[in-house]
Amino acid sequence: MNILMIVTWVLVLWFAFYVINTFVTRFLAKQRGTVLKANDFIQKQEDSHGQLIDVREKAPYKRSHLKGARNMPTMSFSQGKSGLRHDTAVYLYGDSLQGASSVAKHLRKEGLAKSQIFLMAGGYQRFVDAKKR
């Protein structure tokens, strides 16, 4: 009976951490840029011809990415200047909202306005999975 109680508490704590992490990530992302659903994100990027940045690592990017996207892994932003133009909107996506939000934080520190940063909600894999349905 004791082991069952411990397992239950571990699961409850893990679930609570997951929920809190999800809400914190979403809140921080909204502070750093505009979060858009995948279809809205793609449509807005195509309409504005903004800079489309895939923040995933090189291997997943090579397997599949949005047309016109540049690969700039999250870790490359922590090394200093991004080299992105500040006069054009930046559209960020990755495996999840968390990776794109982290890059948005670096871009805001570089002086890019919040109104110029757009993030894909849910991440690339969720977008691909939704398209398959």
OpenMM code with the backbone's topology and positions (N, CA, C; nanometers):
from openmm import Vec3, app, unit

residues = "MET ASN ILE LEU MET ILE VAL THR TRP VAL LEU VAL LEU TRP PHE ALA PHE TYR VAL ILE ASN THR PHE VAL THR ARG PHE LEU ALA LYS GLN ARG GLY THR VAL LEU LYS ALA ASN ASP PHE ILE GLN LYS GLN GLU ASP SER HIS GLY GLN LEU ILE ASP VAL ARG GLU LYS ALA PRO TYR LYS ARG SER HIS LEU LYS GLY ALA ARG ASN MET PRO THR MET SER PHE SER GLN GLY LYS SER GLY LEU ARG HIS ASP THR ALA VAL TYR LEU TYR GLY ASP SER LEU GLN GLY ALA SER SER VAL ALA LYS HIS LEU ARG LYS GLU GLY LEU ALA LYS SER GLN ILE PHE LEU MET ALA GLY GLY TYR GLN ARG PHE VAL ASP ALA LYS LYS ARG".split()
positions = [
    Vec3(0.0820, -0.1196, 0.0000),
    Vec3(0.0000, 0.0000, 0.0000),
    Vec3(0.0867, 0.1264, 0.0000),
    Vec3(0.1966, 0.1245, 0.0695),
    Vec3(0.2868, 0.2387, 0.0761),
    Vec3(0.3467, 0.2722, -0.0606),
    Vec3(0.3852, 0.1710, -0.1355),
    Vec3(0.4441, 0.1921, -0.2680),
    Vec3(0.3413, 0.2535, -0.3615),
    Vec3(0.2179, 0.2081, -0.3526),
    Vec3(0.1115, 0.2632, -0.4358),
    Vec3(0.0916, 0.4118, -0.4068),
    Vec3(0.0994, 0.4481, -0.2805),
    Vec3(0.0852, 0.5880, -0.2407),
    Vec3(0.2009, 0.6716, -0.2966),
    Vec3(0.3214, 0.6204, -0.2904),
    Vec3(0.4395, 0.6913, -0.3424),
    Vec3(0.4282, 0.7104, -0.4934),
    Vec3(0.3906, 0.6052, -0.5632),
    Vec3(0.3747, 0.6136, -0.7087),
    Vec3(0.2665, 0.7158, -0.7445),
    Vec3(0.1589, 0.7154, -0.6714),
    Vec3(0.0503, 0.8108, -0.6957),
    Vec3(0.1004, 0.9540, -0.6775),
    Vec3(0.1733, 0.9801, -0.5692),
    Vec3(0.2260, 1.1140, -0.5444),
    Vec3(0.3266, 1.1564, -0.6513),
    Vec3(0.4095, 1.0648, -0.6935),
    Vec3(0.5062, 1.0965, -0.7994),
    Vec3(0.4325, 1.1369, -0.9266),
    Vec3(0.3296, 1.0616, -0.9615),
    Vec3(0.2519, 1.0934, -1.0817),
    Vec3(0.1788, 1.2269, -1.0683),
    Vec3(0.1220, 1.2521, -0.9524),
    Vec3(0.0521, 1.3792, -0.9299),
    Vec3(0.1492, 1.4957, -0.9391),
    Vec3(0.2661, 1.4829, -0.8768),
    Vec3(0.3658, 1.5892, -0.8825),
    Vec3(0.4184, 1.6103, -1.0239),
    Vec3(0.4409, 1.5017, -1.0960),
    Vec3(0.4876, 1.5136, -1.2346),
    Vec3(0.3830, 1.5865, -1.3190),
    Vec3(0.2564, 1.5492, -1.3032),
    Vec3(0.1499, 1.6131, -1.3787),
    Vec3(0.1396, 1.7613, -1.3432),
    Vec3(0.1490, 1.7938, -1.2153),
    Vec3(0.1430, 1.9335, -1.1716),
    Vec3(0.2586, 2.0134, -1.2316),
    Vec3(0.3785, 1.9555, -1.2309),
    Vec3(0.4945, 2.0229, -1.2907),
    Vec3(0.4712, 2.0465, -1.4393),
    Vec3(0.4182, 1.9468, -1.5082),
    Vec3(0.3918, 1.9575, -1.6520),
    Vec3(0.2934, 2.0715, -1.6809),
    Vec3(0.1852, 2.0773, -1.6047),
    Vec3(0.0828, 2.1802, -1.6256),
    Vec3(0.1404, 2.3185, -1.5968),
    Vec3(0.2115, 2.3323, -1.4858),
    Vec3(0.2714, 2.4616, -1.4509),
    Vec3(0.3719, 2.5038, -1.5570),
    Vec3(0.4561, 2.4117, -1.6019),
    Vec3(0.5552, 2.4419, -1.7044),
    Vec3(0.4885, 2.4890, -1.8337),
    Vec3(0.3799, 2.4243, -1.8715),
    Vec3(0.3076, 2.4618, -1.9932),
    Vec3(0.2541, 2.6042, -1.9828),
    Vec3(0.1922, 2.6364, -1.8700),
    Vec3(0.1375, 2.7714, -1.8525),
    Vec3(0.2466, 2.8769, -1.8447),
    Vec3(0.3557, 2.8481, -1.7760),
    Vec3(0.4662, 2.9440, -1.7655),
    Vec3(0.5282, 2.9685, -1.9029),
    Vec3(0.5496, 2.8612, -1.9791),
    Vec3(0.6071, 2.8751, -2.1134),
    Vec3(0.5166, 2.9614, -2.2004),
    Vec3(0.3888, 2.9353, -2.1971),
    Vec3(0.2938, 3.0130, -2.2786),
    Vec3(0.2922, 3.1601, -2.2355),
    Vec3(0.2932, 3.1836, -2.1041),
    Vec3(0.2936, 3.3200, -2.0522),
    Vec3(0.4192, 3.3941, -2.0970),
    Vec3(0.5358, 3.3308, -2.0803),
    Vec3(0.6612, 3.3955, -2.1199),
    Vec3(0.6672, 3.4201, -2.2697),
    Vec3(0.6168, 3.3257, -2.3481),
    Vec3(0.6166, 3.3424, -2.4936),
    Vec3(0.5341, 3.4641, -2.5329),
    Vec3(0.4210, 3.4837, -2.4663),
    Vec3(0.3365, 3.5992, -2.4972),
    Vec3(0.4031, 3.7306, -2.4571),
    Vec3(0.4911, 3.7262, -2.3592),
    Vec3(0.5648, 3.8458, -2.3189),
    Vec3(0.6748, 3.8809, -2.4196),
    Vec3(0.7210, 3.7824, -2.4935),
    Vec3(0.8355, 3.7995, -2.5841),
    Vec3(0.7960, 3.8224, -2.7286),
    Vec3(0.6741, 3.7849, -2.7652),
    Vec3(0.6289, 3.8006, -2.9027),
    Vec3(0.4826, 3.7617, -2.9150),
    Vec3(0.4354, 3.7558, -3.0384),
    Vec3(0.2975, 3.7177, -3.0647),
    Vec3(0.2914, 3.5687, -3.0956),
    Vec3(0.2111, 3.4958, -3.0207),
    Vec3(0.1961, 3.3509, -3.0407),
    Vec3(0.0766, 3.3286, -3.1320),
    Vec3(0.1022, 3.2578, -3.2429),
    Vec3(-0.0026, 3.2305, -3.3412),
    Vec3(-0.0194, 3.0810, -3.3614),
    Vec3(-0.1426, 3.0393, -3.3906),
    Vec3(-0.1655, 2.9002, -3.4289),
    Vec3(-0.0915, 2.8767, -3.5599),
    Vec3(-0.0559, 2.7515, -3.5853),
    Vec3(0.0305, 2.7180, -3.6990),
    Vec3(-0.0198, 2.7734, -3.8316),
    Vec3(-0.1456, 2.7539, -3.8635),
    Vec3(-0.1971, 2.8018, -3.9924),
    Vec3(-0.1929, 2.9537, -4.0027),
    Vec3(-0.2268, 3.0230, -3.8935),
    Vec3(-0.2196, 3.1694, -3.8915),
    Vec3(-0.0753, 3.2166, -3.9032),
    Vec3(0.0149, 3.1457, -3.8356),
    Vec3(0.1579, 3.1760, -3.8390),
    Vec3(0.2096, 3.1703, -3.9832),
    Vec3(0.1785, 3.0622, -4.0518),
    Vec3(0.2264, 3.0438, -4.1894),
    Vec3(0.1649, 3.1479, -4.2822),
    Vec3(0.0356, 3.1721, -4.2681),
    Vec3(-0.0316, 3.2706, -4.3539),
    Vec3(0.0258, 3.4099, -4.3333),
    Vec3(0.0459, 3.4493, -4.2082),
    Vec3(0.0997, 3.5826, -4.1789),
    Vec3(0.2420, 3.5968, -4.2323),
    Vec3(0.3225, 3.4913, -4.2182),
    Vec3(0.4598, 3.4955, -4.2686),
    Vec3(0.4610, 3.5089, -4.4207),
    Vec3(0.3744, 3.4352, -4.4882),
    Vec3(0.3684, 3.4437, -4.6346),
    Vec3(0.3213, 3.5815, -4.6800),
    Vec3(0.2263, 3.6397, -4.6079),
    Vec3(0.1747, 3.7718, -4.6439),
    Vec3(0.2772, 3.8823, -4.6225),
    Vec3(0.3553, 3.8712, -4.5157),
    Vec3(0.4498, 3.9785, -4.4819),
    Vec3(0.5906, 3.9536, -4.5341),
    Vec3(0.6170, 3.8329, -4.5828),
    Vec3(0.7505, 3.7954, -4.6314),
    Vec3(0.8575, 3.8181, -4.5248),
    Vec3(0.8236, 3.7845, -4.4000),
    Vec3(0.9163, 3.8004, -4.2893),
    Vec3(1.0245, 3.6934, -4.2899),
    Vec3(1.1183, 3.7072, -4.1987),
    Vec3(1.2287, 3.6120, -4.1844),
    Vec3(1.1772, 3.4884, -4.1107),
    Vec3(1.1801, 3.3743, -4.1766),
    Vec3(1.1296, 3.2500, -4.1199),
    Vec3(1.2472, 3.1701, -4.0661),
    Vec3(1.2476, 3.1476, -3.9344),
    Vec3(1.3605, 3.0838, -3.8674),
    Vec3(1.3170, 2.9560, -3.7978),
    Vec3(1.3842, 2.8464, -3.8319),
    Vec3(1.3638, 2.7165, -3.7675),
    Vec3(1.4712, 2.7039, -3.6601),
    Vec3(1.4310, 2.6975, -3.5323),
    Vec3(1.5275, 2.6969, -3.4223),
    Vec3(1.5655, 2.5558, -3.3770),
    Vec3(1.5212, 2.4542, -3.4523),
    Vec3(1.5573, 2.3160, -3.4180),
    Vec3(1.7019, 2.2890, -3.4589),
    Vec3(1.7544, 2.1779, -3.4116),
    Vec3(1.8896, 2.1382, -3.4485),
    Vec3(1.8942, 2.1023, -3.5978),
    Vec3(2.0155, 2.0851, -3.6490),
    Vec3(2.0367, 2.0653, -3.7922),
    Vec3(1.9692, 1.9392, -3.8479),
    Vec3(1.9776, 1.8265, -3.7772),
    Vec3(1.9236, 1.6997, -3.8282),
    Vec3(1.7716, 1.7045, -3.8495),
    Vec3(1.6929, 1.7483, -3.7515),
    Vec3(1.5487, 1.7563, -3.7755),
    Vec3(1.5135, 1.8563, -3.8863),
    Vec3(1.5891, 1.9650, -3.8927),
    Vec3(1.5665, 2.0652, -3.9978),
    Vec3(1.5870, 2.0027, -4.1355),
    Vec3(1.6946, 1.9248, -4.1501),
    Vec3(1.7233, 1.8627, -4.2797),
    Vec3(1.6157, 1.7613, -4.3199),
    Vec3(1.5582, 1.6929, -4.2220),
    Vec3(1.4531, 1.5948, -4.2515),
    Vec3(1.3285, 1.6624, -4.3073),
    Vec3(1.2915, 1.7758, -4.2465),
    Vec3(1.1689, 1.8436, -4.2875),
    Vec3(1.1638, 1.9826, -4.2252),
    Vec3(1.1206, 2.0794, -4.3033),
    Vec3(1.1047, 2.2151, -4.2520),
    Vec3(1.0074, 2.2922, -4.3407),
    Vec3(0.9648, 2.4071, -4.2933),
    Vec3(0.8764, 2.4914, -4.3719),
    Vec3(0.9540, 2.5519, -4.4885),
    Vec3(0.8870, 2.5647, -4.6010),
    Vec3(0.9498, 2.6202, -4.7201),
    Vec3(0.9989, 2.7627, -4.6932),
    Vec3(1.1245, 2.7857, -4.7246),
    Vec3(1.1835, 2.9187, -4.7070),
    Vec3(1.2461, 2.9430, -4.5708),
    Vec3(1.2425, 2.8435, -4.4824),
    Vec3(1.2963, 2.8623, -4.3467),
    Vec3(1.4483, 2.8515, -4.3449),
    Vec3(1.5101, 2.9342, -4.2615),
    Vec3(1.6541, 2.9252, -4.2342),
    Vec3(1.6722, 2.8502, -4.1037),
    Vec3(1.7755, 2.7672, -4.0980),
    Vec3(1.8031, 2.6932, -3.9752),
    Vec3(1.9010, 2.7716, -3.8890),
    Vec3(1.8559, 2.8081, -3.7706),
    Vec3(1.9392, 2.8756, -3.6723),
    Vec3(1.9073, 2.8130, -3.5374),
    Vec3(1.9788, 2.7055, -3.4999),
    Vec3(1.9480, 2.6361, -3.3742),
    Vec3(1.9514, 2.7290, -3.2534),
    Vec3(1.8705, 2.6952, -3.1559),
    Vec3(1.8576, 2.7749, -3.0339),
    Vec3(1.9926, 2.8084, -2.9726),
    Vec3(2.0824, 2.7116, -2.9703),
    Vec3(2.2133, 2.7329, -2.9081),
    Vec3(2.2942, 2.8410, -2.9785),
    Vec3(2.2752, 2.8619, -3.1066),
    Vec3(2.3520, 2.9635, -3.1792),
    Vec3(2.3163, 3.1048, -3.1337),
    Vec3(2.1978, 3.1231, -3.0784),
    Vec3(2.1567, 3.2559, -3.0319),
    Vec3(2.2230, 3.2924, -2.8999),
    Vec3(2.2611, 3.1930, -2.8226),
    Vec3(2.3240, 3.2214, -2.6941),
    Vec3(2.4694, 3.2651, -2.7108),
    Vec3(2.5206, 3.2576, -2.8331),
    Vec3(2.6607, 3.2927, -2.8588),
    Vec3(2.6788, 3.4377, -2.9017),
    Vec3(2.5720, 3.5158, -2.8994),
    Vec3(2.5873, 3.6570, -2.9338),
    Vec3(2.4844, 3.7032, -3.0339),
    Vec3(2.5253, 3.7910, -3.1236),
    Vec3(2.4353, 3.8512, -3.2220),
    Vec3(2.3796, 3.7477, -3.3173),
    Vec3(2.2535, 3.7651, -3.3533),
    Vec3(2.1860, 3.6687, -3.4410),
    Vec3(2.2133, 3.6958, -3.5881),
    Vec3(2.2360, 3.8207, -3.6240),
    Vec3(2.2547, 3.8555, -3.7637),
    Vec3(2.1235, 3.8750, -3.8380),
    Vec3(2.0122, 3.8732, -3.7658),
    Vec3(1.8817, 3.8932, -3.8280),
    Vec3(1.8536, 4.0420, -3.8455),
    Vec3(1.7794, 4.0739, -3.9488),
    Vec3(1.7423, 4.2133, -3.9739),
    Vec3(1.6400, 4.2581, -3.8698),
    Vec3(1.6514, 4.3823, -3.8275),
    Vec3(1.5595, 4.4348, -3.7270),
    Vec3(1.4453, 4.5134, -3.7905),
    Vec3(1.4497, 4.5324, -3.9222),
    Vec3(1.3449, 4.6080, -3.9896),
    Vec3(1.2376, 4.5176, -4.0505),
    Vec3(1.2505, 4.3878, -4.0323),
    Vec3(1.1556, 4.2905, -4.0869),
    Vec3(1.1126, 4.1957, -3.9754),
    Vec3(0.9876, 4.1547, -3.9798),
    Vec3(0.9351, 4.0634, -3.8786),
    Vec3(1.0108, 3.9306, -3.8809),
    Vec3(1.0207, 3.8687, -3.7624),
    Vec3(1.0880, 3.7397, -3.7471),
    Vec3(0.9841, 3.6367, -3.7024),
    Vec3(0.9790, 3.5269, -3.7749),
    Vec3(0.8856, 3.4184, -3.7456),
    Vec3(0.9659, 3.2987, -3.6979),
    Vec3(0.9430, 3.2582, -3.5731),
    Vec3(1.0208, 3.1525, -3.5097),
    Vec3(0.9368, 3.0285, -3.4853),
    Vec3(0.9940, 2.9135, -3.5166),
    Vec3(0.9283, 2.7880, -3.4799),
    Vec3(1.0344, 2.6852, -3.4478),
    Vec3(0.9949, 2.5885, -3.3677),
    Vec3(1.0854, 2.4815, -3.3282),
    Vec3(1.0066, 2.3573, -3.2942),
    Vec3(1.0669, 2.2694, -3.2144),
    Vec3(0.9969, 2.1478, -3.1727),
    Vec3(0.8797, 2.1809, -3.0817),
    Vec3(0.8938, 2.2889, -3.0095),
    Vec3(0.7888, 2.3307, -2.9169),
    Vec3(0.7921, 2.4824, -2.9058),
    Vec3(0.6954, 2.5352, -2.8368),
    Vec3(0.6911, 2.6793, -2.8138),
    Vec3(0.8079, 2.7235, -2.7270),
    Vec3(0.8553, 2.6356, -2.6404),
    Vec3(0.9621, 2.6701, -2.5466),
    Vec3(1.0910, 2.7108, -2.6185),
    Vec3(1.1313, 2.6356, -2.7209),
    Vec3(1.2533, 2.6680, -2.7942),
    Vec3(1.2427, 2.8010, -2.8657),
    Vec3(1.1301, 2.8246, -2.9322),
    Vec3(1.1089, 2.9507, -3.0026),
    Vec3(1.1028, 3.0677, -2.9050),
    Vec3(1.0428, 3.0456, -2.7890),
    Vec3(1.0332, 3.1499, -2.6878),
    Vec3(1.1709, 3.1886, -2.6346),
    Vec3(1.2563, 3.0897, -2.6189),
    Vec3(1.3926, 3.1157, -2.5728),
    Vec3(1.4683, 3.2042, -2.6727),
    Vec3(1.4518, 3.1765, -2.8002),
    Vec3(1.5167, 3.2581, -2.9035),
    Vec3(1.4564, 3.3984, -2.9050),
    Vec3(1.3245, 3.4071, -2.8867),
    Vec3(1.2590, 3.5378, -2.8825),
    Vec3(1.3170, 3.6239, -2.7706),
    Vec3(1.3499, 3.5621, -2.6581),
    Vec3(1.4114, 3.6344, -2.5462),
    Vec3(1.5440, 3.6968, -2.5901),
    Vec3(1.6262, 3.6202, -2.6613),
    Vec3(1.7545, 3.6728, -2.7101),
    Vec3(1.7335, 3.7866, -2.8108),
    Vec3(1.6354, 3.7719, -2.8975),
    Vec3(1.6082, 3.8759, -2.9966),
    Vec3(1.5592, 4.0045, -2.9311),
    Vec3(1.4795, 3.9913, -2.8257),
    Vec3(1.4345, 4.1111, -2.7533),
    Vec3(1.5525, 4.1820, -2.6885),
    Vec3(1.6495, 4.1038, -2.6367),
    Vec3(1.7695, 4.1636, -2.5778),
    Vec3(1.8523, 4.2361, -2.6831),
    Vec3(1.8462, 4.1878, -2.8083),
    Vec3(1.9173, 4.2528, -2.9185),
    Vec3(1.8482, 4.3808, -2.9638),
    Vec3(1.7268, 4.4033, -2.9167),
    Vec3(1.6555, 4.5256, -2.9502),
    Vec3(1.5397, 4.5086, -3.0463),
    Vec3(1.5095, 4.3867, -3.0842),
    Vec3(1.3953, 4.3639, -3.1733),
    Vec3(1.2653, 4.3866, -3.0960),
    Vec3(1.1722, 4.4579, -3.1551),
    Vec3(1.0455, 4.4890, -3.0891),
    Vec3(0.9576, 4.3647, -3.0765),
    Vec3(0.8803, 4.3594, -2.9698),
    Vec3(0.7881, 4.2478, -2.9471),
    Vec3(0.6915, 4.2331, -3.0647),
    Vec3(0.6511, 4.3450, -3.1233),
    Vec3(0.5560, 4.3427, -3.2350),
    Vec3(0.6160, 4.2837, -3.3623),
    Vec3(0.7478, 4.2642, -3.3646),
    Vec3(0.8165, 4.2089, -3.4819),
    Vec3(0.8480, 4.0603, -3.4662),
    Vec3(0.8124, 4.0017, -3.3516),
    Vec3(0.8450, 3.8609, -3.3244),
    Vec3(0.7162, 3.7789, -3.3186),
    Vec3(0.7126, 3.6725, -3.3992),
    Vec3(0.5971, 3.5833, -3.4044),
    Vec3(0.6432, 3.4413, -3.3785),
    Vec3(0.5676, 3.3695, -3.2958),
    Vec3(0.6035, 3.2324, -3.2574),
    Vec3(0.4916, 3.1359, -3.2949),
    Vec3(0.5299, 3.0158, -3.3399),
    Vec3(0.4312, 2.9139, -3.3746),
    Vec3(0.3917, 2.8368, -3.2498),
    Vec3(0.2631, 2.8424, -3.2164),
    Vec3(0.2122, 2.7672, -3.1014),
    Vec3(0.2178, 2.6180, -3.1314),
    Vec3(0.2612, 2.5409, -3.0332),
    Vec3(0.2606, 2.3959, -3.0474),
    Vec3(0.3844, 2.3356, -3.1108),
    Vec3(0.4533, 2.4101, -3.1919),
    Vec3(0.5736, 2.3581, -3.2539),
    Vec3(0.5494, 2.2914, -3.3881),
    Vec3(0.6578, 2.2635, -3.4558),
    Vec3(0.6532, 2.2107, -3.5925),
    Vec3(0.5922, 2.0711, -3.5994),
    Vec3(0.6295, 1.9824, -3.5093),
    Vec3(0.5801, 1.8444, -3.5172),
    Vec3(0.4290, 1.8386, -3.4996),
    Vec3(0.3751, 1.9199, -3.4114),
    Vec3(0.2302, 1.9217, -3.3926),
    Vec3(0.1621, 1.9704, -3.5212),
    Vec3(0.2230, 2.0678, -3.5878),
    Vec3(0.1707, 2.1185, -3.7147),
    Vec3(0.1701, 2.0091, -3.8214),
    Vec3(0.2811, 1.9350, -3.8320),
    Vec3(0.2915, 1.8271, -3.9286),
    Vec3(0.1893, 1.7184, -3.8987),
    Vec3(0.1755, 1.6808, -3.7719),
    Vec3(0.0791, 1.5787, -3.7325),
    Vec3(-0.0635, 1.6215, -3.7654),
    Vec3(-0.0944, 1.7476, -3.7436),
    Vec3(-0.2297, 1.7988, -3.7724),
    Vec3(-0.2580, 1.7973, -3.9219),
    Vec3(-0.1569, 1.8230, -4.0037),
    Vec3(-0.1746, 1.8208, -4.1490),
    Vec3(-0.2032, 1.6802, -4.2000),
    Vec3(-0.1496, 1.5789, -4.1326),
    Vec3(-0.1673, 1.4396, -4.1754),
    Vec3(-0.3099, 1.3925, -4.1531),
    Vec3(-0.3798, 1.4525, -4.0574),
    Vec3(-0.5167, 1.4082, -4.0244),
    Vec3(-0.6146, 1.4487, -4.1288),
] * unit.nanometer
topology = app.Topology()
chain = topology.addChain("A")
for resn in residues:
    res = topology.addResidue(resn, chain)
    for name in ("N", "CA", "C"):
        topology.addAtom(name, app.Element.getBySymbol(name[0]), res)
